Every structure is written in structure tokens, then in C-alpha cells.
């Protein structure tokens, strides 16, 4: 963030890179999506925004909207992008904005849990589940809901099932496991974008969560959104946000709106359509495809690990038949006597997340595929040398 004029702030779409040295500790435990920096540097000023100091000082963005802190510009660009990609039904849905999808997940738990129930609502997800689901659910020790683990092992009628698809950590395409009429479902679709997976149709679920960090790489903007069918659920989610943070940063929303606009413009503006460097999904798909090819070659050379395979299917957005290229690699250590995959990586100065955090054995590990090129290349170099 740099100053460009009196009483104004200017926000760029990218930050500087920090090269990794040969003997550096490589941290691929978290999915910091810095691989997108190169794309946004190419886009340049088209995705920058200058916000006058007097603008958006009020708590309120649109008092006529149920989500009264939602910036109309962001809502318009989010729906525009969903309609362009075809990954979710966005029209005739209530759009609720949050400080990342983690806050929206908490808001959805709050909205779906009856306040007068004798016992907390059970929250489950099929293993391997996203490692933050248990921690976020139980962090406040709420009397409204509690984490209960693997959805496949749940027996009962009242529950909230969290479906992450494509799944974090293993990249699989998921559907709800439980089918009880008294159950509720939250669909985390953070990775349902063309750079990660073929778009096979517009998702149409009761609650669908998305986030700017996984879409464009702007994790620091801290912005997510939910598409919600039921008006009462949307109202309760907004109430949670109101009590939790009194809304969501308008500055972040304006920046995110400009970022989403730049993505859509790259495909829809006639003067930009001919420039492949301005098509973000192609950039992401191309880079991740190359990285997955390098990873599979290194895994094969090591003779220690295995990776999941993904079936190639038709993508309605690109018109091509492609495989899933997840943001994380889900590695299984096959070496006899080696029970902790993350510990093996740590000995080679590579930090990853152990399978135990995802409800499975520690011979699995999750590795981020979305860091900067120099970090990823160093990881591949070390991985290929393991024997």
C-alpha cells in the first residue's frame, strides 16, 4: 500500500517476491497462493484501485439489502464471474460477504443451529476433511454446535454436513454422504474454478462458500462470499457478521470487485480477448498442469510416495477434456516402517501438514502446490532426491 496523492490510498494487486535459498526451510504447510503474483504483474494497473479517503466511511453500504454491508460493486462482479464461468447459480440467490470463507463457515453454523435445541448440533465431514473444520467449529466451545468427525460414521437425524468440493486436501469431487431430511449441508466450493478442476455444471446448493484467496490468489484481501437460497438463513448469517465484526471491510470489497472485474474483462471485453496473458484461468491451469507433471515425475523417481489419480472429464467453461489439478498434493508415504510422512519431509527442510490433521493416518501429508515458482522448484528438486 503506497501513497499517491494527499488523502488517498492506492492498493496494488500484487506484492514483491522473496527468492528461496538452496538450504532454506520450505514451508508448504499452508496454501499461500503466491503463484498468482506473476499473472497480476502482467495485468498491471488494470486491477489496481485508488480509494479516496472520504469514500465509504459509513458502516452501511446498502441499507436496502439484507446484507447491509455488502458493496453493490462486489455483488455485481461476483455474480458476473459466476455467470461467465458457469460454476454456480448466482442469480436469485442472497449474496452474503464475509472476512474470508472461514468467517462465513462460522456464520453458516450459527444460522443452521437451532437456538432452543437441547443438545448442540452435530457437525461432520467425510474424511479426509479440511483440517480447519474441526478447529473452527470447536474454537469458541459453542453450545449451538460441536464437531463430531467423519460423516460416514455418523448415526442420527440432526446434523450439519460440510462438503468441500474439490476437496481440500485430496482434490476429489465430493457429494454429501448423509441424506437425512433433518440434516443441513454447507458446500465449500473454494476450489471449484477452472484453474483447479473441470467445470461440469452450475452448482445449486442451499449454502455455497467461495473466497477470493483461492480464486485469484489475493489471500491478504481477506474476503469471501456465500450464495444462499433461504432468506432466513441469509439473515442469520448477516446477524452473525454484525455481532462478530460489524460487517466486512468496504475497502477489501472494492479491491476484490476490481480484481473480479479484471478477470471477467479478460474474457468478455473485445479489446482484451485476444491477449492470452490476461486470461487468469488459463494462466492458473497451465501453471498447475506443469507443476503436477513435475510432481508426478519426482514422486515416481523417489519410489517412496504415491499420489491420487484424477479422471479427465469435459469442462463446460473451456470446452476441453481436462484433469483436476488441485491446489494441494495429497501424498502417501509407502516406505515400510515410516509412519509419519510429515516428519520425513521435515528432515529435508520441507514443512507440510500431516494427515492426522485431516482425520486420517499420519502416513499421509498435504503439500501446497500454489507457492512461488522458486519455492516449488526447490521442493521438486529435494523431493526427487529422496530415496
C-alpha positions, 0 to 999 in steps of 0.5 A: 500500500503506497501513497499517491496523492494527499488523502488517498490510498492506492492498493496494488494487486500484487506484492514483491517476491522473496527468492528461496535459498538452496538450504532454506526451510520450505514451508508448504504447510499452508496454501499461500497462493503466491503463484498468482503474483506473476499473472497480476504483474502482467495485468498491471494497473488494470486491477489496481484501485485508488480509494479516496479517503472520504469514500465509504466511511459509513458502516452501511453500504446498502441499507436496502439489502439484507446484507447491509454491508455488502458493496453493490460493486462486489455483488455485481462482479461476483455474480458476473464471474459466476455467470461467465464461468458457469460454476454456480447459480448466482442469480436469485440467490442472497449474496452474503460477504464475509472476512474470508470463507472461514468467517462465513463457515462460522456464520453458516453454523450459527444460522443452521443451529437451532437456538432452543435445541437441547443438545448442540448440533452435530457437525461432520465431514467425510474424511479426509476433511479440511483440517480447519473444520474441526478447529473452527467449529470447536474454537469458541466451545459453542453450545449451538454446535460441536464437531463430531468427525467423519460423516460416514460414521455418523448415526442420527437425524440432526446434523450439519454436513460440510462438503468441500468440493474439490476437496481440500486436501485430496482434490476429489469431487465430493457429494454429501454422504448423509441424506437425512431430511433433518440434516443441513449441508454447507458446500465449500466450493473454494476450489471449484474454478477452472484453474483447479478442476473441470467445470461440469455444471452450475452448482445449486446448493442451499449454502455455497462458500467461495473466497477470493484467496483461492480464486485469484490468489489475493489471500491478504484481501481477506474476503469471501462470499456465500450464495444462499437460497433461504432468506432466513438463513441469509439473515442469520448469517448477516446477524452473525457478521454484525455481532462478530465484526460489524460487517466486512471491510468496504475497502477489501470489497472494492479491491476484490470487485476490481480484481473480479472485474479484471478477470471477467474483462479478460474474457468478455471485453473485445479489446482484451480477448485476444491477449492470452496473458490476461486470461487468469484461468488459463494462466492458473491451469497451465501453471498447475498442469506443469507443476503436477507433471513435475510432481508426478515425475519426482514422486515416481523417481523417489519410489517412496510416495504415491499420489491420487489419480484424477479422471479427465472429464469435459469442462463446460467453461473451456470446452476441453477434456481436462484433469483436476489439478488441485491446489494441494498434493495429497501424498502417501508415504509407502516406505515400510516402517515410516509412519509419519510422512510429515516428519520425513519431509521435515528432515529435508527442510520441507514443512507440510501438514500431516494427515492426522490433521485431516482425520486420517493416518499420519502416513499421509501429508498435504503439500501446497502446490500454489507457492512461488515458482522458486519455492516449488522448484526447490521442493521438486528438486529435494523431493526427487532426491529422496530415496 
